[in-house]
C-alpha cells in the first residue's frame, strides 16, 4: 500500500510520497495513544489522537492485531469495543523478540549471535537482569510477557 502524497489545492500530487512507517511503528504509536487515555478508549478516540491521517479502518486493524498479540484488551460497549492497553512499547518489543526467537530452529545460535552483538553496556544490563531473574523468578525480570505470553 502506498502512502499518499501531499496535494496542492486542485488535489494534484505536490512533491514526494510521505515516507512509510517502519514495521511495528504504528502499533507502538497506537499503544502510546491508548495508554495516554487513562482508561478504555474507542477506536475513534485513538484515531483522533494519533499523529497523521489514518483511516478508521486502519486503526481498527492495528487494534485487532494488538489484541491478537495480547498487547491490548477490549470490552464490548454497544455495537463496538472500547480498548485498553495491556502492555507498553517495551512489552510489545519483547513480545516481537520472543516470537522471532520462537520461529528459529537453532535458538542457541540465535541467542549466541544476539549476545555477541551487544554493546558492553547492554551486555552488563542483560547479565544483571538475568541475575535478578535467577534470584527472583517471579519478579519483573523473570516474569513472562504481556498477558502470560512466554
MDTraj code that builds the backbone (N, CA, C; nanometers):
import mdtraj as md
import numpy as np

residues = "UNK UNK UNK UNK UNK UNK UNK UNK UNK UNK UNK UNK UNK UNK UNK UNK UNK UNK UNK UNK UNK UNK UNK UNK UNK UNK UNK UNK UNK UNK UNK UNK UNK UNK UNK UNK UNK UNK UNK UNK UNK UNK UNK UNK UNK UNK UNK UNK UNK UNK UNK UNK UNK UNK UNK UNK UNK UNK UNK UNK UNK UNK UNK UNK UNK UNK UNK UNK UNK UNK UNK UNK UNK UNK UNK UNK UNK UNK UNK UNK UNK UNK UNK UNK UNK UNK UNK UNK UNK UNK UNK UNK UNK UNK UNK UNK UNK UNK UNK UNK UNK UNK UNK UNK UNK UNK UNK UNK UNK UNK UNK UNK UNK UNK UNK UNK UNK UNK UNK UNK UNK UNK UNK UNK UNK UNK UNK UNK UNK UNK UNK UNK UNK UNK UNK UNK UNK UNK UNK UNK UNK UNK UNK UNK UNK UNK UNK UNK UNK UNK".split()
xyz = np.array([
    [0.0839, -0.1164, 0.0000],
    [0.0000, 0.0000, 0.0000],
    [0.0888, 0.1232, 0.0000],
    [0.0667, 0.2133, -0.0895],
    [0.1470, 0.3342, -0.0985],
    [0.0935, 0.4421, -0.0061],
    [0.1850, 0.5151, 0.0571],
    [0.1452, 0.6294, 0.1390],
    [0.1047, 0.7421, 0.0469],
    [0.0072, 0.8211, 0.0854],
    [-0.0384, 0.9292, -0.0020],
    [0.0658, 1.0382, -0.0152],
    [0.0542, 1.1111, -0.1252],
    [0.1390, 1.2270, -0.1465],
    [0.0658, 1.3500, -0.0969],
    [0.1423, 1.4514, -0.0614],
    [0.0803, 1.5793, -0.0319],
    [0.0196, 1.6307, -0.1616],
    [-0.0897, 1.7056, -0.1519],
    [-0.1537, 1.7551, -0.2730],
    [-0.1647, 1.9058, -0.2696],
    [-0.1743, 1.9663, -0.3891],
    [-0.1964, 2.1105, -0.3972],
    [-0.3460, 2.1371, -0.3871],
    [-0.3883, 2.2600, -0.4052],
    [-0.5284, 2.2968, -0.3888],
    [-0.6213, 2.2257, -0.4864],
    [-0.5694, 2.1833, -0.6008],
    [-0.6512, 2.1140, -0.7005],
    [-0.6526, 1.9625, -0.6796],
    [-0.5837, 1.9132, -0.5769],
    [-0.5795, 1.7704, -0.5497],
    [-0.4715, 1.6966, -0.6259],
    [-0.3875, 1.7690, -0.7013],
    [-0.2793, 1.7050, -0.7767],
    [-0.1620, 1.6780, -0.6834],
    [-0.0860, 1.5694, -0.7077],
    [0.0304, 1.5400, -0.6239],
    [0.1264, 1.6583, -0.6192],
    [0.1719, 1.6894, -0.4994],
    [0.2611, 1.8026, -0.4782],
    [0.3823, 1.7534, -0.4007],
    [0.4852, 1.7096, -0.4692],
    [0.6065, 1.6645, -0.4020],
    [0.6112, 1.5140, -0.3865],
    [0.7118, 1.4662, -0.3118],
    [0.7347, 1.3217, -0.2983],
    [0.6319, 1.2575, -0.2055],
    [0.6243, 1.1244, -0.2168],
    [0.5366, 1.0485, -0.1270],
    [0.5864, 1.0639, 0.0159],
    [0.4923, 1.0576, 0.1098],
    [0.5294, 1.0590, 0.2503],
    [0.6023, 0.9284, 0.2814],
    [0.7014, 0.9312, 0.3709],
    [0.7759, 0.8084, 0.3995],
    [0.6893, 0.7049, 0.4698],
    [0.7160, 0.5768, 0.4392],
    [0.6449, 0.4675, 0.5053],
    [0.6929, 0.4552, 0.6483],
    [0.6019, 0.4161, 0.7350],
    [0.6393, 0.3917, 0.8744],
    [0.7087, 0.2558, 0.8827],
    [0.7996, 0.2417, 0.9775],
    [0.8682, 0.1152, 0.9981],
    [0.7733, 0.0121, 1.0560],
    [0.8115, -0.1153, 1.0394],
    [0.7300, -0.2248, 1.0916],
    [0.7131, -0.2085, 1.2414],
    [0.5925, -0.2140, 1.2872],
    [0.5658, -0.2030, 1.4303],
    [0.5525, -0.0602, 1.4804],
    [0.5908, 0.0372, 1.3977],
    [0.5847, 0.1760, 1.4420],
    [0.4407, 0.2200, 1.4687],
    [0.3497, 0.1822, 1.3815],
    [0.2091, 0.2170, 1.4037],
    [0.1551, 0.1518, 1.5307],
    [0.1925, 0.0264, 1.5534],
    [0.1473, -0.0409, 1.6745],
    [0.1970, 0.0327, 1.7983],
    [0.3222, 0.0751, 1.7964],
    [0.3770, 0.1495, 1.9096],
    [0.3053, 0.2818, 1.9291],
    [0.2765, 0.3511, 1.8186],
    [0.2050, 0.4783, 1.8284],
    [0.0652, 0.4583, 1.8856],
    [-0.0037, 0.3552, 1.8399],
    [-0.1376, 0.3276, 1.8905],
    [-0.1321, 0.2939, 2.0393],
    [-0.0346, 0.2128, 2.0804],
    [-0.0215, 0.1801, 2.2229],
    [0.0050, 0.3050, 2.3065],
    [0.0917, 0.3923, 2.2573],
    [0.1223, 0.5156, 2.3304],
    [-0.0033, 0.5999, 2.3488],
    [-0.0785, 0.6165, 2.2412],
    [-0.2021, 0.6951, 2.2484],
    [-0.3018, 0.6279, 2.3426],
    [-0.3157, 0.4965, 2.3311],
    [-0.4109, 0.4243, 2.4155],
    [-0.3746, 0.4358, 2.5629],
    [-0.2453, 0.4282, 2.5924],
    [-0.2018, 0.4418, 2.7317],
    [-0.2286, 0.5822, 2.7845],
    [-0.2239, 0.6822, 2.6974],
    [-0.2484, 0.8201, 2.7404],
    [-0.3957, 0.8447, 2.7719],
    [-0.4832, 0.7536, 2.7304],
    [-0.6271, 0.7708, 2.7534],
    [-0.6614, 0.7603, 2.9019],
    [-0.5802, 0.6893, 2.9773],
    [-0.6069, 0.6739, 3.1197],
    [-0.7220, 0.5778, 3.1504],
    [-0.7633, 0.5017, 3.0522],
    [-0.8710, 0.4047, 3.0688],
    [-0.9162, 0.3577, 2.9326],
    [-1.0261, 0.2849, 2.9270],
    [-1.0745, 0.2347, 2.7987],
    [-1.1032, 0.3482, 2.7008],
    [-1.0731, 0.3249, 2.5735],
    [-1.0946, 0.4259, 2.4695],
    [-1.1505, 0.3595, 2.3445],
    [-1.2289, 0.4345, 2.2716],
    [-1.2823, 0.3843, 2.1457],
    [-1.1769, 0.3973, 2.0362],
    [-1.1960, 0.3238, 1.9283],
    [-1.1059, 0.3347, 1.8136],
    [-1.1117, 0.4760, 1.7557],
    [-1.2290, 0.5362, 1.7575],
    [-1.2424, 0.6731, 1.7093],
    [-1.1603, 0.7707, 1.7908],
    [-1.1585, 0.7534, 1.9233],
    [-1.0778, 0.8386, 2.0100],
    [-0.9299, 0.8211, 1.9778],
    [-0.8873, 0.6956, 1.9611],
    [-0.7479, 0.6677, 1.9263],
    [-0.7138, 0.7354, 1.7936],
    [-0.8003, 0.7209, 1.6950],
    [-0.7764, 0.7810, 1.5638],
    [-0.7588, 0.9321, 1.5762],
    [-0.8421, 0.9987, 1.6527],
    [-0.8345, 1.1438, 1.6700],
    [-0.7040, 1.1890, 1.7349],
    [-0.6479, 1.1049, 1.8213],
    [-0.5291, 1.1433, 1.8978],
    [-0.3975, 1.0972, 1.8357],
    [-0.4033, 1.0266, 1.7245],
    [-0.2813, 0.9844, 1.6541],
    [-0.2304, 1.0977, 1.5659],
    [-0.0985, 1.1059, 1.5518],
    [-0.0398, 1.1999, 1.4568],
    [-0.0602, 1.1458, 1.3167],
    [-0.1029, 1.2298, 1.2268],
    [-0.1218, 1.1858, 1.0890],
    [-0.2665, 1.1519, 1.0619],
    [-0.2933, 1.1251, 0.9393],
    [-0.4298, 1.0948, 0.8976],
    [-0.4428, 0.9464, 0.8678],
    [-0.4800, 0.8701, 0.9681],
    [-0.5028, 0.7273, 0.9475],
    [-0.6517, 0.7024, 0.9354],
    [-0.6888, 0.6150, 0.8449],
    [-0.8288, 0.5784, 0.8303],
    [-0.8752, 0.5032, 0.9540],
    [-1.0009, 0.5171, 0.9855],
    [-1.0609, 0.4472, 1.0985],
    [-1.0394, 0.2970, 1.0853],
    [-1.0553, 0.2445, 0.9642],
    [-1.0376, 0.1004, 0.9432],
    [-0.8941, 0.0570, 0.9710],
    [-0.7974, 0.1442, 0.9430],
    [-0.6571, 0.1138, 0.9728],
    [-0.6368, 0.1048, 1.1229],
    [-0.6957, 0.1980, 1.1971],
    [-0.6847, 0.1964, 1.3436],
    [-0.7466, 0.0687, 1.3987],
    [-0.8630, 0.0300, 1.3469],
    [-0.9278, -0.0946, 1.3906],
    [-0.8374, -0.2144, 1.3625],
    [-0.7758, -0.2169, 1.2453],
    [-0.6856, -0.3271, 1.2090],
    [-0.5680, -0.3345, 1.3062],
    [-0.5084, -0.2211, 1.3369],
    [-0.3945, -0.2189, 1.4289],
    [-0.4376, -0.2645, 1.5674],
    [-0.5505, -0.2135, 1.6162],
    [-0.6002, -0.2555, 1.7476],
    [-0.6292, -0.4051, 1.7496],
    [-0.6849, -0.4575, 1.6414],
    [-0.7141, -0.6014, 1.6344],
    [-0.5859, -0.6844, 1.6364],
    [-0.4836, -0.6370, 1.5674],
    [-0.3544, -0.7083, 1.5696],
    [-0.2930, -0.7044, 1.7095],
    [-0.3019, -0.5889, 1.7753],
    [-0.2513, -0.5778, 1.9122],
    [-0.3298, -0.6686, 2.0063],
    [-0.4594, -0.6805, 1.9831],
    [-0.5427, -0.7695, 2.0634],
    [-0.4979, -0.9150, 2.0448],
    [-0.4691, -0.9533, 1.9216],
    [-0.4232, -1.0898, 1.8931],
    [-0.2889, -1.1187, 1.9597],
    [-0.2099, -1.0139, 1.9836],
    [-0.0797, -1.0282, 2.0484],
    [-0.0893, -1.0101, 2.2002],
    [-0.2115, -0.9958, 2.2518],
    [-0.2347, -0.9738, 2.3950],
    [-0.1735, -0.8445, 2.4465],
    [-0.1546, -0.7480, 2.3583],
    [-0.0985, -0.6189, 2.3988],
    [-0.2085, -0.5211, 2.4388],
    [-0.3333, -0.5487, 2.3984],
    [-0.4485, -0.4686, 2.4399],
    [-0.5624, -0.5630, 2.4760],
    [-0.6556, -0.5113, 2.5531],
    [-0.7780, -0.5848, 2.5818],
    [-0.8942, -0.5051, 2.5222],
    [-1.0064, -0.5704, 2.5055],
    [-1.1230, -0.4992, 2.4539],
    [-1.2467, -0.5473, 2.5277],
    [-1.3408, -0.4572, 2.5386],
    [-1.4668, -0.4860, 2.6044],
    [-1.5786, -0.4347, 2.5153],
    [-1.6796, -0.5161, 2.4957],
    [-1.7923, -0.4759, 2.4122],
    [-1.8661, -0.3612, 2.4813],
    [-1.8923, -0.2569, 2.4035],
    [-1.9720, -0.1440, 2.4519],
    [-2.0696, -0.1067, 2.3405],
    [-2.1918, -0.1478, 2.3560],
    [-2.2884, -0.1279, 2.2484],
    [-2.2538, -0.2191, 2.1320],
    [-2.2426, -0.1593, 2.0129],
    [-2.2114, -0.2378, 1.8932],
    [-2.0625, -0.2407, 1.8614],
    [-1.9824, -0.1736, 1.9413],
    [-1.8381, -0.1714, 1.9142],
    [-1.7611, -0.2061, 2.0413],
    [-1.6327, -0.1826, 2.0386],
    [-1.5459, -0.2142, 2.1521],
    [-1.4811, -0.0880, 2.2066],
    [-1.4451, -0.0953, 2.3345],
    [-1.3512, 0.0000, 2.3915],
    [-1.2249, -0.0793, 2.4205],
    [-1.1122, -0.0133, 2.4023],
    [-0.9824, -0.0798, 2.4062],
    [-0.9003, -0.0265, 2.5219],
    [-0.8213, -0.1140, 2.5837],
    [-0.7341, -0.0767, 2.6940],
    [-0.5965, -0.1394, 2.6708],
    [-0.4937, -0.0628, 2.6967],
    [-0.3579, -0.1142, 2.6800],
    [-0.3281, -0.2166, 2.7885],
    [-0.2722, -0.3286, 2.7493],
    [-0.2304, -0.4319, 2.8436],
    [-0.0784, -0.4416, 2.8467],
    [-0.0129, -0.3586, 2.7668],
    [0.1324, -0.3625, 2.7544],
    [0.1816, -0.2229, 2.7209],
    [0.3116, -0.2049, 2.7272],
    [0.3722, -0.0806, 2.6821],
    [0.4628, -0.1123, 2.5639],
    [0.5338, -0.0119, 2.5145],
    [0.6183, -0.0334, 2.3971],
    [0.7277, -0.1362, 2.4239],
    [0.7828, -0.1350, 2.5450],
    [0.8878, -0.2317, 2.5795],
    [0.8316, -0.3733, 2.5804],
    [0.7118, -0.3897, 2.6324],
    [0.6478, -0.5209, 2.6336],
    [0.6183, -0.5710, 2.4934],
    [0.5755, -0.4792, 2.4065],
    [0.5478, -0.5170, 2.2675],
    [0.6772, -0.5562, 2.1959],
    [0.7848, -0.4812, 2.2186],
    [0.9141, -0.5144, 2.1580],
    [0.9635, -0.6501, 2.2087],
    [0.9475, -0.6757, 2.3384],
    [0.9890, -0.8036, 2.3951],
    [0.9083, -0.9181, 2.3347],
    [0.7796, -0.8946, 2.3133],
    [0.6957, -0.9969, 2.2517],
    [0.7421, -1.0265, 2.1096],
    [0.7773, -0.9203, 2.0339],
    [0.8277, -0.9414, 1.8974],
    [0.9572, -1.0228, 1.9002],
    [1.0471, -0.9879, 1.9928],
    [1.1745, -1.0604, 2.0033],
    [1.1490, -1.2071, 2.0354],
    [1.0564, -1.2317, 2.1253],
    [1.0250, -1.3686, 2.1650],
    [0.9688, -1.4475, 2.0470],
    [0.8817, -1.3838, 1.9675],
    [0.8231, -1.4524, 1.8521],
    [0.9287, -1.4850, 1.7469],
    [1.0230, -1.3936, 1.7281],
    [1.1318, -1.4207, 1.6334],
    [1.2120, -1.5402, 1.6831],
    [1.2466, -1.5389, 1.8097],
    [1.3240, -1.6488, 1.8672],
    [1.2470, -1.7806, 1.8585],
    [1.1175, -1.7756, 1.8862],
    [1.0364, -1.8971, 1.8798],
    [1.0268, -1.9527, 1.7380],
    [1.0458, -1.8685, 1.6381],
    [1.0369, -1.9121, 1.4995],
    [1.1661, -1.9702, 1.4449],
    [1.2703, -1.9696, 1.5220],
    [1.4004, -2.0203, 1.4766],
    [1.4233, -2.1626, 1.5267],
    [1.4871, -2.2444, 1.4432],
    [1.5165, -2.3825, 1.4824],
    [1.6338, -2.3902, 1.5781],
    [1.7381, -2.3098, 1.5541],
    [1.8589, -2.3151, 1.6365],
    [1.8602, -2.1957, 1.7318],
    [1.7833, -2.2081, 1.8385],
    [1.7701, -2.0986, 1.9364],
    [1.9051, -2.0604, 1.9965],
    [1.9869, -2.1606, 2.0234],
    [2.1168, -2.1341, 2.0851],
    [2.2029, -2.0457, 1.9950],
    [2.2054, -2.0762, 1.8672],
    [2.2841, -1.9965, 1.7732],
    [2.2313, -1.8530, 1.7643],
    [2.1001, -1.8383, 1.7607],
    [2.0408, -1.7040, 1.7542],
    [2.0756, -1.6254, 1.8799],
    [2.0597, -1.6872, 1.9946],
    [2.0932, -1.6188, 2.1204],
    [2.2421, -1.5846, 2.1273],
    [2.3262, -1.6764, 2.0828],
    [2.4703, -1.6507, 2.0849],
    [2.5060, -1.5322, 1.9960],
    [2.4480, -1.5261, 1.8767],
    [2.4738, -1.4122, 1.7871],
    [2.4222, -1.2822, 1.8474],
    [2.3049, -1.2898, 1.9087],
    [2.2471, -1.1711, 1.9708],
    [2.3388, -1.1183, 2.0813],
    [2.3817, -1.2067, 2.1703],
    [2.4667, -1.1666, 2.2825],
    [2.6012, -1.1144, 2.2325],
    [2.6581, -1.1779, 2.1303],
    [2.7897, -1.1340, 2.0812],
    [2.7830, -0.9970, 2.0143],
    [2.6635, -0.9535, 1.9728],
    [2.6492, -0.8231, 1.9077],
    [2.6139, -0.7120, 2.0056],
    [2.5935, -0.7444, 2.1330],
    [2.5579, -0.6428, 2.2315],
    [2.6757, -0.5505, 2.2619],
    [2.6450, -0.4270, 2.2927],
    [2.7492, -0.3357, 2.3413],
    [2.7858, -0.3800, 2.4823],
    [2.9041, -0.3420, 2.5308],
    [2.9408, -0.3805, 2.6681],
    [2.8386, -0.3346, 2.7724],
    [2.7825, -0.2166, 2.7539],
    [2.6823, -0.1675, 2.8486],
    [2.5555, -0.2509, 2.8468],
    [2.5087, -0.2871, 2.7265],
    [2.3892, -0.3705, 2.7155],
    [2.4157, -0.5106, 2.7684],
    [2.5367, -0.5609, 2.7440],
    [2.5710, -0.6935, 2.7966],
    [2.5669, -0.6929, 2.9494],
    [2.6191, -0.5874, 3.0098],
    [2.6174, -0.5761, 3.1561],
    [2.4741, -0.5683, 3.2085],
    [2.3893, -0.4916, 3.1390],
    [2.2486, -0.4823, 3.1794],
    [2.1793, -0.6176, 3.1683],
    [2.2070, -0.6894, 3.0590],
    [2.1464, -0.8200, 3.0402],
    [2.1917, -0.9170, 3.1493],
    [2.3212, -0.9153, 3.1820],
    [2.3713, -1.0025, 3.2893],
    [2.3026, -0.9709, 3.4223],
    [2.2840, -0.8408, 3.4489],
    [2.2175, -0.8002, 3.5732],
    [2.0724, -0.8479, 3.5751],
    [2.0018, -0.8324, 3.4624],
    [1.8630, -0.8778, 3.4553],
    [1.8523, -1.0289, 3.4698],
    [1.9436, -1.1018, 3.4078],
    [1.9433, -1.2476, 3.4204],
    [1.9724, -1.2904, 3.5634],
    [2.0625, -1.2192, 3.6284],
    [2.0944, -1.2486, 3.7678],
    [1.9725, -1.2254, 3.8568],
    [1.9032, -1.1142, 3.8341],
    [1.7815, -1.0852, 3.9115],
    [1.6735, -1.1899, 3.8849],
    [1.6610, -1.2339, 3.7591],
    [1.5596, -1.3333, 3.7245],
    [1.5891, -1.4661, 3.7933],
    [1.7164, -1.5002, 3.8071],
    [1.7559, -1.6231, 3.8746],
    [1.7297, -1.6136, 4.0241],
    [1.7571, -1.4948, 4.0817],
    [1.7359, -1.4738, 4.2252],
    [1.5881, -1.4671, 4.2618],
    [1.5060, -1.4106, 4.1710],
    [1.3637, -1.3911, 4.1976],
    [1.2833, -1.4265, 4.0725],
    [1.2588, -1.5571, 4.0490],
    [1.1910, -1.5989, 3.9260],
    [1.0536, -1.5355, 3.9073],
    [0.9881, -1.4907, 4.0134],
    [0.8563, -1.4293, 3.9996],
    [0.8620, -1.2798, 3.9809],
    [0.9819, -1.2204, 3.9855],
    [0.9968, -1.0759, 3.9752],
    [0.9835, -1.0282, 3.8324],
    [0.9908, -0.8965, 3.8134],
    [0.9721, -0.8382, 3.6792],
    [1.0669, -0.8931, 3.5743],
    [1.1925, -0.9127, 3.6074],
    [1.2881, -0.9597, 3.5069],
    [1.2613, -1.1038, 3.4695],
    [1.2000, -1.1811, 3.5586],
    [1.1744, -1.3215, 3.5296],
    [1.0323, -1.3495, 3.4895],
    [0.9498, -1.2451, 3.4837],
    [0.8093, -1.2693, 3.4507],
    [0.7928, -1.2890, 3.3009],
    [0.6800, -1.3432, 3.2664],
    [0.6506, -1.3680, 3.1257],
    [0.6035, -1.2397, 3.0609],
    [0.5888, -1.2443, 2.9300],
    [0.5480, -1.1285, 2.8527],
    [0.4048, -1.0884, 2.8792],
    [0.3493, -0.9993, 2.7960],
    [0.2150, -0.9496, 2.8161],
    [0.1131, -1.0616, 2.8248],
    [0.0272, -1.0496, 2.9246],
    [-0.0844, -1.1420, 2.9426],
    [-0.0399, -1.2878, 2.9426],
    [0.0740, -1.3167, 3.0081],
    [0.1184, -1.4533, 3.0213],
    [0.1872, -1.5102, 2.9006],
    [0.2184, -1.4288, 2.8017],
    [0.2916, -1.4796, 2.6851],
    [0.4271, -1.5288, 2.7334],
    [0.4705, -1.6385, 2.6825],
    [0.6044, -1.6791, 2.7135],
    [0.6207, -1.8168, 2.7540],
])
top = md.Topology()
chain = top.add_chain()
for i, resn in enumerate(residues, 1):
    res = top.add_residue(resn, chain, resSeq=i)
    for name in ("N", "CA", "C"):
        top.add_atom(name, md.element.get_by_symbol(name[0]), res)
traj = md.Trajectory(xyz[None], top)
